[in-house]
């Protein structure tokens, strides 16, 4: 898991939740990579593409955008 600092809060809350209290996002990194299917719950990156390994640090992140995916039930 990766705990995000408070600076990402306004960016997340300005976008629609993917489900109750979580976002499925694309994370854009400083090196130009885009990582899809990043789950963020309560300011914590909990998984990437269904796996618990987080292949980046907060310092690597330049933007976070909610993906347009169907909501989970």
C-alpha angles and dihedrals in degrees: 000000000000121000110214121214122245092262090080094054097084091046092053098043091049088064128065117265116246088219140340104325100341141089130208103211149174112233117207115209133209091244091059098259122133117209114200130200095035110161117212120188120180093340094312125112100225103175145353117220090341095308126110095224112102109206096198142046128232089254088062093058121099099164143003122205129180113243120232097243132143114268118256117240 
